[in-house]
Amino acid sequence: MKAVLFAILFIVCLSINCAAGQIITIDDFENGLKPQWECEMFKGETQYSIVKTDNGHVLKAESNASASALIFKYEYDPQNYPILSWRWKVENIINKGDEMKKDSDDYAARVCVIFPHWFPSLAKKITYLWGNKLPKGKHTPSPYYSRSIMVAVESGNENIGKWITERRNVYKDFKMCFGEEPPPVEGIAIMTDTDNTGESAIAYYDDIKIEKL
């Protein structure tokens, strides 16, 4: 009888451990920012802070003619963990924002997946953004860097003020955008920026995770 109970307990524990390995939480912001986050400034500094809501803590980003990113350094194989999920909310889009122009390349919210290369100019990036003019579901190269592909997972004013959960297959998106197998991911970045247009934006991010299919 004890042997049977032990076997059942072993199977249950194994199942729990396997299930836990299916999803890796990059950050849910319940205990502040994890130490893996690094700030990279481009022009001025977007203010990132942890705020409490009715559903727990989230990351708030507030940009006033500024541009800086938070980068979570974490290497993983996107073929093993193809799914990236997160939820976000914006209070506004960028009125003068235009995905096709350098001087209008601002976004209230974006989540980037970084693919390094030993030669920096060959590094690639997929940026999932809350578009200004780029229609939802469309993608286009960044006006600054052709190896950075921007994918509009939300766009325009329709869902402003609402928490929206996103789920993307990064492995498939990379093959769609670049026509080749992806290298290991180096990190995931968050960025709210308004430096080119001089406007302001407020966005919220939460529950950033990678998972197996």
N, CA, C and O of each residue as an XYZ file, in Angstrom:
852
protein
N       0.828     -1.201      0.000
C       0.000      0.000      0.000
C       0.867      1.258      0.000
O       0.614      2.210     -0.739
N       1.926      1.235      0.873
C       2.823      2.377      0.916
C       3.505      2.594     -0.425
O       3.716      3.725     -0.864
N       3.845      1.473     -1.068
C       4.510      1.580     -2.373
C       3.600      2.241     -3.394
O       4.047      3.051     -4.206
N       2.317      1.890     -3.349
C       1.347      2.484     -4.275
C       1.206      3.974     -4.008
O       1.208      4.783     -4.937
N       1.081      4.339     -2.714
C       0.947      5.751     -2.357
C       2.182      6.538     -2.769
O       2.079      7.668     -3.246
N       3.365      5.926     -2.579
C       4.605      6.594     -2.973
C       4.645      6.817     -4.483
O       5.070      7.872     -4.953
N       4.198      5.811     -5.238
C       4.194      5.921     -6.701
C       3.255      7.025     -7.156
O       3.576      7.793     -8.063
N       2.076      7.100     -6.511
C       1.110      8.145     -6.861
C       1.680      9.521     -6.553
O       1.566     10.451     -7.352
N       2.306      9.636     -5.361
C       2.890     10.911     -4.965
C       3.995     11.319     -5.921
O       4.110     12.493     -6.272
N       4.810     10.359     -6.346
C       5.897     10.640     -7.284
C       5.360     11.164     -8.614
O       5.891     12.118     -9.183
N       4.292     10.518     -9.099
C       3.696     10.926    -10.379
C       3.122     12.336    -10.269
O       3.290     13.152    -11.175
N       2.440     12.622     -9.146
C       1.862     13.954     -8.948
C       2.953     15.015     -8.922
O       2.835     16.056     -9.568
N       4.027     14.740     -8.162
C       5.133     15.700     -8.073
C       5.794     15.904     -9.430
O       6.141     17.025     -9.801
N       5.964     14.815    -10.163
C       6.558     14.903    -11.490
C       5.689     15.739    -12.403
O       6.201     16.555    -13.170
N       4.373     15.547    -12.332
C       3.447     16.319    -13.165
C       3.510     17.795    -12.830
O       3.485     18.644    -13.721
N       3.595     18.104    -11.522
C       3.672     19.508    -11.107
C       4.950     20.146    -11.625
O       4.935     21.271    -12.126
N       6.068     19.414    -11.501
C       7.338     19.957    -11.964
C       7.349     20.154    -13.470
O       7.890     21.144    -13.963
N       6.759     19.222    -14.201
C       6.691     19.346    -15.656
C       5.838     20.540    -16.052
O       6.197     21.299    -16.952
N       4.694     20.701    -15.367
C       3.814     21.824    -15.668
C       4.511     23.138    -15.391
O       4.381     24.097    -16.151
N       5.271     23.176    -14.268
C       5.979     24.404    -13.919
C       7.015     24.756    -14.974
O       7.261     25.933    -15.237
N       7.630     23.734    -15.585
C       8.637     23.973    -16.597
C       8.079     24.422    -17.929
O       8.834     24.840    -18.807
N       6.770     24.344    -18.095
C       6.147     24.753    -19.348
C       6.093     26.264    -19.496
O       6.066     26.776    -20.616
N       6.076     26.987    -18.378
C       5.944     28.444    -18.385
C       7.040     29.049    -17.520
O       7.250     28.624    -16.384
N       7.731     30.037    -18.057
C       8.725     30.786    -17.296
C       8.259     32.233    -17.202
O       8.052     32.889    -18.223
N       8.094     32.724    -15.991
C       7.675     34.099    -15.796
C       8.899     35.011    -15.842
O       9.772     34.941    -14.977
N       8.950     35.858    -16.852
C      10.021     36.843    -16.924
C       9.865     37.829    -15.772
O      10.819     38.069    -15.033
N       8.679     38.401    -15.612
C       8.383     39.239    -14.454
C       6.883     39.482    -14.360
O       6.213     39.729    -15.362
N       6.369     39.406    -13.130
C       4.982     39.782    -12.876
C       4.909     41.020    -11.975
O       3.824     41.476    -11.613
N       6.089     41.557    -11.619
C       6.237     42.834    -10.911
C       5.620     42.838     -9.516
O       5.423     43.906     -8.935
N       5.311     41.662     -8.970
C       4.723     41.615     -7.635
C       5.746     41.915     -6.540
O       5.374     42.306     -5.434
N       7.016     41.737     -6.841
C       8.067     41.998     -5.858
C       9.047     43.054     -6.363
O      10.246     42.987     -6.092
N       8.521     44.020     -7.094
C       9.386     45.035     -7.687
C      10.020     44.528     -8.972
O       9.646     43.471     -9.479
N      10.976     45.279     -9.496
C      11.686     44.862    -10.703
C      12.722     43.802    -10.355
O      13.476     43.962     -9.395
N      12.764     42.726    -11.123
C      13.803     41.722    -10.936
C      15.164     42.321    -11.301
O      15.231     43.232    -12.127
N      16.243     41.825    -10.701
C      17.572     42.418    -10.919
C      18.100     42.257    -12.344
O      19.062     42.924    -12.725
N      17.482     41.381    -13.132
C      17.961     41.196    -14.509
C      17.623     42.388    -15.422
O      18.196     42.511    -16.504
N      16.716     43.250    -15.002
C      16.348     44.405    -15.823
C      17.486     45.429    -15.829
O      18.045     45.760    -14.783
N      17.816     45.921    -17.019
C      18.810     46.977    -17.169
C      18.192     48.121    -17.973
O      17.416     47.894    -18.901
N      18.545     49.338    -17.608
C      18.010     50.512    -18.304
C      18.975     50.946    -19.400
O      20.181     51.049    -19.177
N      18.427     51.200    -20.589
C      19.219     51.758    -21.686
C      18.558     53.058    -22.130
O      17.402     53.063    -22.551
N      19.294     54.150    -22.033
C      18.742     55.464    -22.373
C      19.163     55.874    -23.776
O      20.299     55.657    -24.198
N      18.211     56.475    -24.486
C      18.471     56.985    -25.830
C      18.387     58.510    -25.855
O      19.272     59.179    -26.388
N      17.323     59.050    -25.280
C      17.178     60.502    -25.152
C      16.286     60.769    -23.942
O      15.109     60.409    -23.937
N      16.854     61.400    -22.925
C      16.081     61.579    -21.706
C      15.833     60.223    -21.062
O      16.485     59.237    -21.405
N      14.895     60.177    -20.134
C      14.624     58.924    -19.434
C      13.130     58.753    -19.188
O      12.508     59.546    -18.480
N      12.565     57.708    -19.782
C      11.195     57.330    -19.459
C      11.156     56.848    -18.015
O      12.035     56.104    -17.580
N      10.149     57.267    -17.282
C      10.034     56.890    -15.878
C       9.285     55.565    -15.751
O       8.112     55.464    -16.112
N       9.974     54.559    -15.236
C       9.376     53.245    -15.003
C       9.233     53.035    -13.493
O      10.195     53.214    -12.745
N       8.045     52.658    -13.054
C       7.805     52.469    -11.628
C       6.780     51.361    -11.414
O       5.948     51.094    -12.281
N       6.848     50.722    -10.254
C       5.889     49.692     -9.890
C       4.724     50.353     -9.167
O       4.928     51.104     -8.213
N       3.503     50.077     -9.617
C       2.317     50.654     -8.986
C       1.341     49.531     -8.636
O       1.310     48.485     -9.284
N       0.555     49.774     -7.606
C      -0.423     48.788     -7.153
C      -1.769     49.042     -7.807
O      -2.213     50.187     -7.899
N      -2.421     47.978     -8.260
C      -3.757     48.064     -8.834
C      -4.669     47.090     -8.087
O      -4.233     46.404     -7.162
N      -5.920     47.037     -8.493
C      -6.864     46.110     -7.859
C      -6.477     44.657     -8.093
O      -6.888     43.775     -7.339
N      -5.679     44.401     -9.144
C      -5.271     43.030     -9.483
C      -3.787     42.795     -9.255
O      -3.178     41.974     -9.940
N      -3.202     43.503     -8.307
C      -1.792     43.309     -8.014
C      -0.939     44.451     -8.531
O      -1.446     45.510     -8.899
N       0.370     44.218     -8.553
C       1.318     45.246     -8.966
C       1.639     45.127    -10.454
O       1.685     44.028    -11.007
N       1.858     46.271    -11.088
C       2.189     46.318    -12.507
C       3.305     47.343    -12.712
O       3.619     48.129    -11.818
N       3.886     47.317    -13.891
C       4.916     48.290    -14.249
C       4.271     49.448    -15.003
O       3.590     49.243    -16.007
N       4.490     50.660    -14.513
C       3.983     51.859    -15.171
C       5.134     52.555    -15.884
O       6.219     52.711    -15.325
N       4.888     52.970    -17.123
C       5.878     53.709    -17.906
C       5.296     55.062    -18.282
O       4.182     55.145    -18.798
N       6.051     56.114    -18.022
C       5.586     57.460    -18.341
C       6.687     58.203    -19.082
O       7.782     58.410    -18.560
N       6.372     58.602    -20.317
C       7.359     59.256    -21.170
C       6.908     60.670    -21.513
O       5.765     60.896    -21.911
N       7.828     61.615    -21.351
C       7.588     63.003    -21.742
C       8.761     63.447    -22.607
O       9.800     63.872    -22.100
N       8.577     63.342    -23.920
C       9.636     63.667    -24.885
C      10.931     62.926    -24.549
O      12.022     63.478    -24.686
N      10.803     61.691    -24.115
C      11.963     60.912    -23.684
C      11.942     59.531    -24.309
O      10.924     59.087    -24.839
N      13.089     58.855    -24.236
C      13.187     57.502    -24.788
C      14.227     56.708    -24.017
O      15.427     56.954    -24.143
N      13.766     55.760    -23.224
C      14.663     54.805    -22.584
C      13.931     53.475    -22.458
O      12.703     53.432    -22.386
N      14.695     52.401    -22.433
C      14.123     51.055    -22.418
C      14.584     50.295    -21.188
O      15.639     50.582    -20.622
N      13.783     49.325    -20.783
C      14.198     48.341    -19.796
C      14.440     47.031    -20.527
O      13.578     46.554    -21.265
N      15.620     46.449    -20.321
C      16.001     45.227    -21.028
C      16.241     44.118    -20.006
O      17.051     44.264    -19.090
N      15.527     43.012    -20.177
C      15.669     41.849    -19.303
C      16.606     40.867    -19.988
O      16.234     40.241    -20.980
N      17.824     40.730    -19.465
C      18.812     39.840    -20.074
C      18.485     38.393    -19.708
O      18.585     37.988    -18.550
N      18.092     37.627    -20.727
C      17.735     36.225    -20.476
C      17.865     35.457    -21.784
O      17.168     35.757    -22.754
N      18.743     34.482    -21.816
C      18.969     33.719    -23.049
C      18.148     32.441    -23.028
O      18.146     31.711    -22.037
N      17.448     32.175    -24.131
C      16.680     30.935    -24.243
C      16.473     30.604    -25.716
O      16.666     31.452    -26.588
N      16.081     29.366    -25.980
C      15.855     28.883    -27.334
C      14.386     29.103    -27.699
O      13.514     28.489    -27.084
N      14.086     29.953    -28.674
C      12.685     30.216    -29.027
C      11.984     29.025    -29.675
O      10.758     29.017    -29.789
N      12.748     28.020    -30.100
C      12.108     26.817    -30.620
C      11.547     25.984    -29.461
O      10.513     25.333    -29.608
N      12.224     26.005    -28.316
C      11.741     25.283    -27.136
C      10.660     26.070    -26.399
O       9.706     25.496    -25.873
N      10.823     27.386    -26.369
C       9.847     28.268    -25.710
C       9.375     29.306    -26.732
O       9.790     30.463    -26.675
N       8.514     28.899    -27.659
C       8.131     29.799    -28.750
C       7.143     30.894    -28.364
O       7.078     31.923    -29.036
N       6.378     30.695    -27.303
C       5.283     31.617    -26.988
C       5.743     32.716    -26.027
O       6.329     32.439    -24.981
N       5.472     33.940    -26.395
C       5.668     35.092    -25.518
C       4.295     35.682    -25.237
O       3.528     35.962    -26.159
N       3.989     35.870    -23.951
C       2.699     36.458    -23.591
C       2.920     37.584    -22.582
O       3.887     37.576    -21.820
N       2.025     38.526    -22.594
C       2.055     39.636    -21.652
C       0.702     40.330    -21.698
O      -0.120     40.056    -22.573
N       0.480     41.224    -20.753
C      -0.697     42.071    -20.843
C      -0.259     43.511    -20.651
O       0.716     43.794    -19.955
N      -1.002     44.422    -21.286
C      -0.633     45.830    -21.231
C      -1.845     46.731    -21.408
O      -2.917     46.299    -21.830
N      -1.638     47.990    -21.073
C      -2.683     48.998    -21.210
C      -2.013     50.325    -21.529
O      -0.966     50.646    -20.968
N      -2.618     51.104    -22.435
C      -2.095     52.447    -22.718
C      -3.187     53.475    -22.450
O      -4.378     53.204    -22.599
N      -2.745     54.655    -22.052
C      -3.696     55.739    -21.830
C      -3.878     56.596    -23.066
O      -4.832     57.368    -23.160
N      -2.960     56.460    -24.020
C      -3.062     57.221    -25.270
C      -2.098     56.638    -26.290
O      -1.161     55.924    -25.933
N      -2.328     56.941    -27.547
C      -1.337     56.650    -28.578
C      -0.630     57.968    -28.911
O      -0.929     59.002    -28.312
N       0.295     57.932    -29.855
C       1.058     59.115    -30.222
C       0.392     59.764    -31.432
O       0.372     59.181    -32.516
N      -0.141     60.942    -31.257
C      -0.914     61.588    -32.330
C      -0.093     61.793    -33.595
O      -0.592     61.592    -34.703
N       1.150     62.188    -33.434
C       2.011     62.437    -34.595
C       2.816     61.201    -34.976
O       3.629     61.251    -35.899
N       2.597     60.101    -34.276
C       3.379     58.895    -34.533
C       3.106     58.290    -35.897
O       1.960     58.200    -36.338
N       4.181     57.875    -36.558
C       4.071     57.257    -37.884
C       5.185     56.224    -38.018
O       6.369     56.561    -37.985
N       4.793     54.973    -38.168
C       5.760     53.876    -38.201
C       6.709     53.945    -39.389
O       7.735     53.265    -39.391
N       6.398     54.736    -40.380
C       7.211     54.789    -41.592
C       8.244     55.918    -41.574
O       9.069     56.001    -42.484
N       8.217     56.784    -40.565
C       9.084     57.971    -40.563
C       9.973     57.997    -39.321
O       9.514     57.718    -38.213
N      11.239     58.332    -39.514
C      12.166     58.409    -38.395
C      11.749     59.472    -37.383
O      11.826     59.254    -36.174
N      11.305     60.631    -37.892
C      10.980     61.717    -36.977
C       9.636     61.533    -36.280
O       9.223     62.386    -35.495
N       8.943     60.412    -36.564
C       7.659     60.119    -35.922
C       7.650     58.722    -35.303
O       6.593     58.155    -35.024
N       8.856     58.180    -35.095
C       9.004     56.791    -34.639
C       8.880     56.705    -33.114
O       9.854     56.420    -32.418
N       7.661     56.958    -32.604
C       7.359     56.919    -31.176
C       6.165     56.007    -30.923
O       5.276     55.887    -31.765
N       6.153     55.360    -29.744
C       5.080     54.409    -29.433
C       4.775     54.448    -27.945
O       5.673     54.533    -27.108
N       3.494     54.384    -27.639
C       3.086     54.369    -26.233
C       3.547     53.097    -25.541
O       3.836     53.113    -24.345
N       3.621     51.993    -26.280
C       4.034     50.731    -25.663
C       4.623     49.796    -26.715
O       4.122     49.688    -27.834
N       5.689     49.133    -26.321
C       6.245     48.083    -27.174
C       7.016     47.068    -26.335
O       7.611     47.396    -25.309
N       6.986     45.840    -26.803
C       7.717     44.733    -26.183
C       8.604     44.137    -27.266
O       8.114     43.728    -28.320
N       9.908     44.085    -27.010
C      10.864     43.673    -28.033
C      11.554     42.365    -27.654
O      11.868     42.129    -26.487
N      11.782     41.529    -28.648
C      12.560     40.297    -28.466
C      13.865     40.485    -29.231
O      13.854     40.786    -30.424
N      14.986     40.307    -28.540
C      16.294     40.637    -29.100
C      17.048     39.364    -29.474
O      17.187     38.447    -28.665
N      17.533     39.326    -30.716
C      18.304     38.191    -31.231
C      19.706     38.692    -31.563
O      19.880     39.390    -32.563
N      20.701     38.360    -30.762
C      22.035     38.926    -30.959
C      22.774     38.291    -32.132
O      22.357     37.265    -32.670
N      23.863     38.915    -32.509
C      24.780     38.388    -33.518
C      26.184     38.792    -33.099
O      26.383     39.847    -32.496
N      27.150     37.950    -33.420
C      28.526     38.285    -33.030
C      28.982     39.578    -33.672
O      29.858     40.265    -33.146
N      28.368     39.925    -34.847
C      28.639     41.216    -35.498
C      27.422     42.103    -35.225
O      26.358     41.866    -35.796
N      27.555     43.115    -34.370
C      26.383     43.869    -33.887
C      25.452     44.393    -34.966
O      24.239     44.433    -34.757
N      25.980     44.795    -36.109
C      25.114     45.364    -37.141
C      24.215     44.314    -37.793
O      23.315     44.661    -38.557
N      24.452     43.029    -37.497
C      23.625     41.960    -38.046
C      22.622     41.412    -37.030
O      21.877     40.478    -37.327
N      22.607     41.991    -35.846
C      21.627     41.572    -34.834
C      20.216     41.859    -35.319
O      20.000     42.791    -36.094
N      19.261     41.066    -34.868
C      17.873     41.214    -35.301
C      16.971     41.423    -34.086
O      17.330     41.100    -32.954
N      15.789     41.975    -34.363
C      14.846     42.259    -33.280
C      13.422     42.228    -33.831
O      13.158     42.706    -34.935
N      12.516     41.660    -33.049
C      11.088     41.759    -33.338
C      10.471     42.638    -32.263
O      10.615     42.379    -31.068
N       9.780     43.685    -32.709
C       9.154     44.616    -31.777
C       7.641     44.520    -31.916
O       7.075     44.856    -32.956
N       7.007     44.062    -30.862
C       5.543     44.023    -30.818
C       5.077     45.357    -30.230
O       5.410     45.693    -29.094
N       4.309     46.107    -31.008
C       3.981     47.454    -30.574
C       2.483     47.737    -30.619
O       1.706     47.062    -31.294
N       2.126     48.767    -29.866
C       0.786     49.340    -29.946
C       0.891     50.427    -30.998
O       1.367     51.528    -30.721
N       0.441     50.112    -32.215
C       0.679     50.993    -33.348
C      -0.113     52.287    -33.306
O      -1.149     52.396    -32.649
N       0.412     53.259    -34.029
C      -0.282     54.536    -34.194
C      -1.096     54.545    -35.487
O      -2.303     54.787    -35.478
N      -0.406     54.274    -36.599
C      -1.053     54.228    -37.907
C      -0.968     52.849    -38.554
O      -1.802     52.502    -39.390
N       0.030     52.069    -38.172
C       0.183     50.717    -38.732
C      -0.988     49.850    -38.276
O      -1.186     49.682    -37.073
N      -1.769     49.294    -39.206
C      -2.955     48.505    -38.830
C      -2.588     47.267    -38.013
O      -1.513     46.691    -38.178
N      -3.492     46.878    -37.144
C      -3.298     45.693    -36.329
C      -3.081     44.462    -37.219
O      -3.822     44.234    -38.175
N      -2.063     43.684    -36.888
C      -1.749     42.486    -37.653
C      -0.704     42.700    -38.739
O      -0.192     41.729    -39.297
N      -0.379     43.950    -39.049
C       0.618     44.240    -40.084
C       2.005     44.372    -39.460
O       2.142     44.636    -38.266
N       3.029     44.183    -40.292
C       4.393     44.370    -39.824
C       5.203     45.128    -40.862
O       4.888     45.107    -42.051
N       6.254     45.801    -40.396
C       7.092     46.620    -41.270
C       8.469     46.793    -40.643
O       8.588     46.771    -39.418
N       9.512     46.964    -41.454
C      10.828     47.238    -40.875
C      10.844     48.591    -40.165
O      10.127     49.515    -40.548
N      11.657     48.691    -39.144
C      11.845     49.969    -38.477
C      12.457     50.969    -39.440
O      13.314     50.593    -40.240
N      12.047     52.236    -39.392
C      12.666     53.236    -40.263
C      14.119     53.504    -39.907
O      14.855     54.101    -40.692
N      14.533     53.062    -38.722
C      15.912     53.250    -38.299
C      16.806     52.072    -38.635
O      18.002     52.246    -38.867
N      16.229     50.851    -38.665
C      17.066     49.656    -38.746
C      16.280     48.536    -39.407
O      15.309     48.038    -38.838
N      16.694     48.136    -40.606
C      15.915     47.182    -41.403
C      15.841     45.797    -40.778
O      14.932     45.032    -41.098
N      16.773     45.453    -39.894
C      16.747     44.142    -39.245
C      15.906     44.138    -37.965
O      15.876     43.150    -37.231
N      15.234     45.243    -37.716
C      14.282     45.323    -36.616
C      12.884     45.402    -37.217
O      12.528     46.398    -37.847
N      12.095     44.349    -37.020
C      10.763     44.286    -37.611
C       9.716     44.639    -36.555
O       9.715     44.080    -35.459
N       8.832     45.567    -36.896
C       7.786     46.005    -35.990
C       6.475     45.327    -36.363
O       6.064     45.353    -37.523
N       5.825     44.725    -35.386
C       4.563     44.022    -35.579
C       3.494     44.720    -34.736
O       3.623     44.803    -33.514
N       2.456     45.212    -35.372
C       1.377     45.898    -34.649
C       0.401     44.854    -34.102
O      -0.414     44.308    -34.846
N       0.491     44.583    -32.812
C      -0.441     43.638    -32.202
C      -1.696     44.361    -31.697
O      -2.742     43.740    -31.510
N      -1.583     45.673    -31.479
C      -2.719     46.550    -31.240
C      -2.478     47.806    -32.053
O      -1.346     48.068    -32.461
N      -3.520     48.588    -32.298
C      -3.326     49.807    -33.071
C      -4.472     50.782    -32.835
O      -5.633     50.392    -32.711
N      -4.115     52.049    -32.777
C      -5.141     53.084    -32.693
C      -5.795     53.202    -31.327
O      -5.280     52.714    -30.321
N      -6.944     53.864    -31.319
C      -7.616     54.246    -30.077
C      -8.626     53.235    -29.543
O      -9.129     53.402    -28.432
N      -8.930     52.195    -30.309
C     -10.057     51.325    -29.974
C      -9.984     50.750    -28.559
O     -10.991     50.716    -27.852
N      -8.808     50.301    -28.146
C      -8.685     49.624    -26.846
C      -7.948     50.448    -25.793
O      -7.478     49.902    -24.794
N      -7.847     51.741    -26.008
C      -7.196     52.604    -25.025
C      -7.919     52.492    -23.681
O      -9.149     52.484    -23.619
N      -7.126     52.404    -22.603
C      -7.693     52.321    -21.261
C      -8.120     50.930    -20.841
O      -8.633     50.749    -19.737
N      -7.918     49.934    -21.710
C      -8.303     48.557    -21.396
C      -7.052     47.682    -21.251
O      -6.081     47.844    -21.990
N      -7.090     46.764    -20.298
C      -6.029     45.767    -20.217
C      -6.237     44.742    -21.331
O      -7.304     44.139    -21.445
N      -5.208     44.557    -22.146
C      -5.265     43.610    -23.257
C      -4.164     42.569    -23.066
O      -3.010     42.917    -22.817
N      -4.525     41.292    -23.183
C      -3.548     40.209    -23.087
C      -3.106     39.801    -24.490
O      -3.937     39.554    -25.365
N      -1.808     39.734    -24.691
C      -1.239     39.358    -25.983
C      -0.541     38.008    -25.870
O      -0.032     37.638    -24.812
N      -0.530     37.293    -26.968
C       0.123     35.980    -27.027
C       0.683     35.801    -28.436
O      -0.076     35.762    -29.404
N       2.005     35.691    -28.556
C       2.640     35.580    -29.866
C       3.561     34.366    -29.918
O       4.213     34.012    -28.935
N       3.595     33.740    -31.093
C       4.536     32.661    -31.346
C       5.789     33.299    -31.961
O       5.853     33.527    -33.169
N       6.762     33.576    -31.122
C       7.960     34.294    -31.567
C       8.736     33.479    -32.601
O       9.301     34.036    -33.543
N       8.759     32.168    -32.421
C       9.467     31.307    -33.375
C       8.879     31.466    -34.784
O       9.618     31.647    -35.752
N       7.553     31.398    -34.891
C       6.901     31.557    -36.196
C       7.040     32.980    -36.719
O       7.226     33.192    -37.917
N       6.950     33.954    -35.818
C       7.076     35.344    -36.247
C       8.465     35.627    -36.818
O       8.598     36.351    -37.804
N       9.496     35.057    -36.198
C      10.854     35.267    -36.701
C      10.987     34.683    -38.107
O      11.538     35.331    -38.996
N      10.489     33.473    -38.313
C      10.573     32.855    -39.634
C       9.769     33.644    -40.664
O      10.169     33.753    -41.823
N       8.621     34.197    -40.229
C       7.816     35.024    -41.131
C       8.560     36.302    -41.522
O       8.554     36.706    -42.685
N       9.197     36.926    -40.537
C       9.843     38.216    -40.771
C      11.177     38.092    -41.496
O      11.513     38.934    -42.329
N      11.940     37.043    -41.183
C      13.312     36.966    -41.683
C      13.568     35.772    -42.601
O      14.625     35.695    -43.227
N      12.618     34.840    -42.689
C      12.757     33.718    -43.610
C      13.836     32.731    -43.244
O      14.396     32.080    -44.126
N      14.148     32.601    -41.958
C      15.184     31.676    -41.518
C      14.909     31.238    -40.091
O      14.033     31.782    -39.418
N      15.668     30.243    -39.635
C      15.540     29.781    -38.259
C      16.107     30.839    -37.307
O      17.134     31.448    -37.608
N      15.459     31.061    -36.174
C      15.966     32.070    -35.245
C      17.139     31.560    -34.422
O      17.209     30.374    -34.103
N      18.061     32.457    -34.078
C      19.107     32.109    -33.109
C      18.525     32.182    -31.699
O      17.360     32.547    -31.543
N      19.298     31.848    -30.677
C      18.803     32.012    -29.308
C      18.453     33.469    -29.010
O      19.107     34.392    -29.495
N      17.433     33.652    -28.222
C      17.052     34.987    -27.769
C      18.058     35.443    -26.714
O      18.511     34.649    -25.889
N      18.402     36.735    -26.753
C      19.316     37.295    -25.759
C      18.568     37.987    -24.623
O      19.047     38.031    -23.489
N      17.382     38.532    -24.938
C      16.642     39.254    -23.910
C      15.335     39.801    -24.442
O      15.046     39.740    -25.637
N      14.552     40.339    -23.516
C      13.256     40.937    -23.829
C      13.260     42.355    -23.282
O      13.693     42.590    -22.154
N      12.780     43.298    -24.078
C      12.810     44.704    -23.678
C      11.414     45.309    -23.688
O      10.531     44.893    -24.438
N      11.250     46.299    -22.833
C      10.032     47.109    -22.761
C      10.427     48.541    -23.081
O      11.470     49.019    -22.634
N       9.590     49.225    -23.855
C       9.937     50.618    -24.154
C       8.688     51.443    -24.438
O       7.847     51.070    -25.256
N       8.590     52.560    -23.752
C       7.593     53.596    -24.033
C       8.388     54.848    -24.361
O       9.170     55.313    -23.531
N       8.204     55.410    -25.566
C       9.067     56.531    -25.968
C       8.319     57.579    -26.779
O       7.424     57.268    -27.564
N       8.710     58.814    -26.568
C       8.071     59.948    -27.259
C       9.098     61.012    -27.614
O       8.762     62.192    -27.714
N      10.346     60.605    -27.805
C      11.410     61.590    -28.010
C      11.357     62.273    -29.364
O      11.722     63.444    -29.473
N      10.913     61.572    -30.397
C      10.904     62.152    -31.741
C       9.784     63.168    -31.938
O       9.982     64.206    -32.570
N       8.617     62.867    -31.400
C       7.465     63.768    -31.571
C       7.371     64.809    -30.466
O       6.698     65.826    -30.633
N       8.035     64.571    -29.339
C       7.945     65.491    -28.215
C       6.644     65.371    -27.442
O       6.334     66.233    -26.620
N       5.873     64.312    -27.692
C       4.596     64.129    -27.010
C       4.793     63.396    -25.679
O       5.923     63.196    -25.235
N       3.695     63.003    -25.054
C       3.725     62.270    -23.792
C       2.899     61.000    -23.930
O       1.967     60.934    -24.731
N       3.254     59.991    -23.138
C       2.506     58.733    -23.156
C       2.639     58.046    -21.812
O       3.664     58.151    -21.139
N       1.573     57.333    -21.431
C       1.580     56.516    -20.230
C       1.092     55.117    -20.607
O       0.068     54.962    -21.273
N       1.838     54.108    -20.171
C       1.476     52.722    -20.461
C       1.756     51.866    -19.233
O       2.504     52.256    -18.336
N       1.132     50.681    -19.216
C       1.301     49.732    -18.119
C       1.594     48.357    -18.712
O       1.029     47.976    -19.737
N       2.494     47.614    -18.045
C       2.879     46.282    -18.503
C       2.771     45.299    -17.328
O       2.954     45.674    -16.170
N       2.469     44.028    -17.654
C       2.369     43.036    -16.586
C       2.459     41.620    -17.152
O       2.228     41.393    -18.340
N       2.801     40.674    -16.276
C       2.742     39.233    -16.548
C       3.438     38.844    -17.852
O       2.826     38.261    -18.746
N       4.719     39.175    -17.944
C       5.510     38.823    -19.127
C       6.035     37.400    -18.936
O       6.718     37.113    -17.953
N       5.714     36.512    -19.877
C       6.044     35.096    -19.723
C       6.474     34.501    -21.061
O       6.092     34.984    -22.127
N       7.283     33.436    -20.979
C       7.557     32.611    -22.155
C       7.083     31.204    -21.813
O       7.093     30.794    -20.653
N       6.669     30.473    -22.845
C       6.146     29.121    -22.563
C       6.297     28.188    -23.745
O       6.465     28.608    -24.889
N       6.232     26.902    -23.425
C       6.250     25.867    -24.443
C       4.845     25.683    -25.016
O       3.853     26.067    -24.396
N       4.779     25.095    -26.199
C       3.468     24.784    -26.787
C       2.860     23.582    -26.098
O       1.757     23.163    -26.449
